[in-house]
């Protein structure tokens, strides 16, 4: 799995957010995240910060944004934290997970149980 930085898409990045726990690339109409190896991704520590940064930059609640998790590294997601995303009045147009490991499919299926759409 390649990082966005290693692809031709990198030239189309409108804004790049770099965090200690990973990188987020903002494109026209979609966002791609690449979370670092071994992170346990939660609302309070990670997602809230990303969401606020993107919402502030775009001036949107996210309902017009597609979120893509580019799983170039293995990490865990606190799936129940999706409810906190929606309780804070944020939305997404759609959500995708891209990965090569079999565990990515299992994680995605589990996350989908908590994702509202």
SENUNU-218555 format. One record per atom (N, C-alpha, C, CB): residue in one letter; x, y, z. Coordinates in steps of 0.02 Angstrom, whole numbers, padded with zeros to 5 digits, always signed. Each point is the difference from the previous one (the first is absolute). Glycine has a CB too. Example, Ala and Ser with C-alpha at 12.3 -4.5 7.8 and 13.67 -1.06 7.14 Angstrom:
<pts>
A+00660-00284+00390A-00045+00059+00000A+00045+00060+00000A-00095-00059+00062S+00077+00112-00098S+00042+00059+00003S-00039+00055+00037S+00059-00032-00108
</pts>
This chain:
<pts>
X+00042-00058+00000X-00042+00058+00000X+00045+00062+00000X-00093-00062+00061X+00078+00109-00104X+00040+00060-00005X-00031+00058+00038X+00041-00039-00111X+00002+00082+00136X-00022+00063+00029X-00019+00048-00056X+00075-00018+00101X-00120+00063-00087X-00018+00052-00048X+00062+00037-00025X-00113+00013+00056X+00161-00002-00011X+00061+00036-00018X+00040-00036-00055X+00004+00044+00116X-00015-00109-00124X+00036-00039-00050X-00038-00008-00065X+00054-00060+00093X-00110+00096-00101X-00041-00007-00060X-00005+00067-00037X-00064-00092+00056X+00038+00088-00116X-00012+00061-00040X-00055+00044+00030X+00037-00063-00101X-00080+00034+00144X-00053+00037+00032X+00026+00055+00047X-00071-00101-00008X+00131+00093+00032X+00028+00047+00048X+00001+00071-00027X+00070-00093+00047X-00063+00101-00112X+00001+00068-00030X-00068+00034+00004X+00091-00038-00077X-00144-00002+00091X-00068+00028+00003X-00022+00016+00072X-00027-00065-00103X+00071+00054+00151X-00017+00013+00070X-00010+00075+00010X+00066-00102+00038X-00124+00122-00010X-00014+00070+00014X+00031+00021+00067X-00107-00010-00066X+00106-00036+00114X+00026+00015+00067X+00023-00066+00031X-00076+00101+00014X+00132-00099+00019X+00026-00059+00034X+00005+00016+00075X+00065-00039-00103X-00096-00004+00143X+00004+00007+00072X+00046-00056+00026X-00118+00051+00008X+00170-00031+00028X+00048-00048+00026X-00006-00001+00076X+00078+00018-00098X-00090-00078+00125X-00008-00009+00072X+00052-00052+00023X-00125+00029-00005X+00136-00032+00069X+00046-00050+00027X-00026-00071-00012X+00037+00082+00087X-00103-00090-00096X-00031-00065-00008X-00015-00018-00073X-00049+00015+00112X+00064+00030-00159X-00013-00014-00071X-00008+00063-00042X-00053-00106+00035X+00035+00096-00098X-00008+00056-00046X-00069-00003-00032X+00124+00002-00023X-00150+00057+00007X-00065+00006-00032X+00008+00046-00060X-00062-00018+00109X+00037-00005-00166X+00007+00036-00063X-00069+00022-00024X+00105-00065-00030X-00113+00129+00020X-00064+00028-00022X+00002+00012-00074X-00018+00052+00113X-00031-00080-00149X-00008+00009-00071X-00066+00034-00013X+00070-00103-00024X-00084+00119-00037X-00065+00028-00019X-00054-00053+00008X+00055+00081-00082X-00095-00076+00135X-00056-00046+00010X+00015-00062+00042X-00040+00041-00106X+00103-00053+00122X+00016-00059+00041X+00062+00011+00042X-00054-00072-00087X+00059+00030+00139X+00055+00002+00047X+00029-00070+00005X-00052+00096+00065X+00119-00101-00064X+00033-00064+00008X+00043+00003+00063X+00001-00020-00126X-00012-00028+00171X+00041-00004+00060X+00048-00059-00004X-00092+00053+00068X+00150-00044-00038X+00050-00053+00006X+00025+00002+00072X+00034+00007-00123X-00062-00052+00163X+00015-00002+00071X+00061-00044+00012X-00122+00019+00028X+00164+00001+00019X+00063-00036+00014X-00012-00069+00030X+00054+00111+00017X-00003-00152-00026X+00002-00068+00026X-00013-00002+00075X+00080-00031-00091X-00125-00015+00112X-00011-00013+00070X-00045+00048+00038X+00108-00050-00005X-00132+00102-00027X-00044+00049+00032X-00067-00033+00018X+00056+00096-00063X-00083-00078+00120X-00069-00018+00017X-00040+00064-00009X+00033-00093+00084X-00065+00099-00142X-00031+00061-00024X-00066+00013+00037X+00054-00016-00112X-00058+00072+00147X-00060+00017+00039X-00025+00069-00018X+00040-00074+00093X-00101+00089-00072X-00030+00065-00012X+00040+00055+00037X-00114-00054-00016X+00123+00045+00081X+00029+00052+00041X+00072+00018-00018X-00074-00038+00090X+00114-00011-00105X+00071+00012-00012X+00015+00016-00074X+00025-00077+00095X-00063+00047-00141X+00018+00005-00070X-00054+00030-00045X+00072-00097+00019X-00130+00064-00021X-00051+00019-00049X-00029+00069+00011X-00027-00120-00009X+00018+00139+00072X-00028+00067+00013X+00046+00054-00027X-00057-00045+00103X+00121+00037-00093X+00048+00049-00025X-00001+00004-00076X+00072-00021+00101X-00071-00037-00133X-00003-00001-00074X-00064+00032-00025X+00069-00105-00001X-00125+00086+00032X-00065+00025-00021X-00004+00076+00007X-00052-00109+00033X+00075+00135+00023X-00002+00073+00011X+00046+00036-00050X-00025-00020+00122X+00084-00008-00135X+00046+00032-00048X-00030+00003-00070X+00097-00041+00069X-00127-00014-00091X-00030-00003-00066X-00061+00046-00004X+00041-00118-00015X-00084+00116+00066X-00060+00042+00001X+00019+00074+00000X-00062-00090+00062X+00114+00107-00025X+00023+00069+00003X+00028+00022-00068X+00025-00013+00123X+00014-00029-00154X+00031+00016-00064X-00052+00007-00055X+00104-00060+00036X-00153+00014-00037X-00050+00000-00054X-00064+00038+00017X+00047-00109-00034X-00059+00120+00098X-00063+00032+00020X-00060-00044-00014X+00052+00110-00022X-00047-00174+00040X-00052-00049-00015X-00011-00047+00059X+00029+00007-00122X-00087-00039+00123X-00013-00052+00050X+00022-00068-00025X-00097+00067+00044X+00122-00070-00105X+00025-00062-00028X-00049-00037-00044X+00071-00007+00098X-00134+00030-00101X-00051-00037-00038X+00015-00002-00075X-00083+00034+00086X+00129+00008-00109X+00020+00001-00070X+00069-00032-00010X-00069+00103-00016X+00094-00137+00067X+00067-00029-00001X-00002-00076+00000X+00043+00102+00059X+00000-00132-00098X+00011-00072+00001X+00064-00012+00039X-00060-00018-00112X+00056-00027+00161X+00058-00015+00042X+00029-00068-00022X-00048+00067+00098X+00112-00068-00112X+00034-00061-00020X+00056-00014+00049X-00028+00019-00123X+00025-00078+00154X+00053-00022+00045X+00048-00042-00041X-00076+00002+00102X+00135+00025-00117X+00051-00035-00038X+00044-00037+00050X-00001+00086-00095X-00013-00150+00106X+00033-00038+00052X+00067-00027-00024X-00111-00032+00047X+00160+00078-00051X+00067-00020-00018X+00036-00031+00060X+00004+00092-00086X-00032-00080+00146X+00026-00029+00062X-00056-00035+00036X+00088+00090+00009X-00070-00134+00036X-00049-00035+00041X-00013+00040+00063X+00038-00112-00047X-00102+00125+00060X-00020+00036+00061X-00071-00021+00018X+00076+00097-00028X-00097-00078+00087X-00067-00017+00024X-00043+00062+00004X+00046-00097+00065X-00111+00087-00071X-00048+00055+00005X-00049-00016+00056X+00011+00027-00124X-00023+00023+00166X-00052-00007+00051X-00067+00011-00036X+00077+00042+00097X-00105-00096-00123X-00058+00003-00045X-00059+00036+00032X+00039-00105-00053X-00050+00095+00117X-00056+00032+00034X+00006+00076+00000X-00011-00101+00072X+00071+00127-00084X+00010+00073-00001X-00032+00034-00060X+00106-00019+00060X-00128-00020-00110X-00037+00030-00056X-00061+00037+00026X+00041-00091-00077X-00072+00065+00130X-00060+00033+00028X+00018+00070+00025X-00048-00112+00032X+00108+00122-00007X+00022+00066+00024X+00008+00048-00059X+00058-00053+00098X-00036+00027-00154X+00006+00041-00061X-00068+00028-00019X+00096-00071-00040X-00147+00029+00038X-00067+00022-00019X-00033+00042+00054X-00010-00102-00070X+00022+00086+00134X-00028+00040+00055X+00025+00071+00000X-00009-00104+00068X+00067+00116-00097X+00029+00067-00005X-00021+00035-00065X+00097-00039+00069X-00150+00014-00100X-00031+00031-00060X+00044+00000-00061X-00063+00071+00077X+00106-00121-00083X+00039-00009-00060X-00032-00055-00042X+00106+00038+00058X-00093-00036-00123X-00027-00049-00047X+00053-00017-00052X-00117+00043+00017X+00103-00093-00056X+00042-00017-00058X-00046-00020-00057X+00096-00037+00075X-00074+00051-00135X-00037-00023-00059X+00009-00076-00006X+00015+00112-00058X+00047-00135+00070X+00014-00071-00005X+00066-00015+00035X-00062-00008-00110X+00076-00057+00121X+00058-00022+00037X+00027-00063-00032X-00045+00051+00107X+00110-00052-00120X+00032-00058-00031X+00064-00018+00037X-00048+00033-00112X+00065-00096+00111X+00062-00024+00028X+00038-00037-00055X-00050-00010+00117X+00113+00029-00127X+00042-00031-00050X+00058-00034+00036X-00032+00086-00089X+00041-00151+00077X+00054-00035+00033X+00013-00067-00033X-00028+00057+00106X+00083-00088-00088X+00019-00064-00030X-00006-00058+00048X+00075+00062-00075X-00074-00049+00139X+00000-00054+00049X-00071-00028+00009X+00098+00052+00058X-00102-00117-00044X-00065-00031+00015X-00032+00033+00061X+00040-00109-00050X+00001+00130+00097X-00027+00032+00060X-00035+00065-00016X+00091-00053+00067X-00072+00086-00122X-00034+00062-00021X-00073-00013-00015X+00108+00043-00046X-00123-00098+00014X-00069-00017-00015X-00040-00013+00064X+00037-00049-00109X-00008+00013+00155X-00034-00014+00063X-00011+00065+00039X+00052-00115+00004X+00000+00158-00001X-00007+00064+00035X-00054+00043-00032X+00120-00006+00032X-00122+00007-00098X-00050+00040-00036X-00070-00025+00014X+00084+00024-00089X-00093-00089+00090X-00066-00027+00014X-00022+00018+00071X+00022-00095-00080X+00024+00093+00127X-00016+00017+00069X-00017+00075+00006X+00075-00093+00041X-00034+00136-00073X-00012+00072+00002X-00068+00017-00031X+00124+00021-00007X-00142-00057-00045X-00064+00012-00034X-00060-00008+00047X+00052-00039-00107X-00045-00003+00158X-00054-00009+00049X-00015+00064+00037X+00033-00119+00013X+00017+00163-00007X-00007+00061+00038X-00007+00062-00044X+00066-00053+00090X-00054+00045-00155X-00004+00056-00046X-00073+00008-00022X+00119-00019-00039X-00145+00078+00045X-00071+00016-00008X-00026-00010-00072X+00014+00080+00093X+00028-00074-00143X-00024-00003-00069X+00011-00068-00030X+00022+00120-00013
</pts>
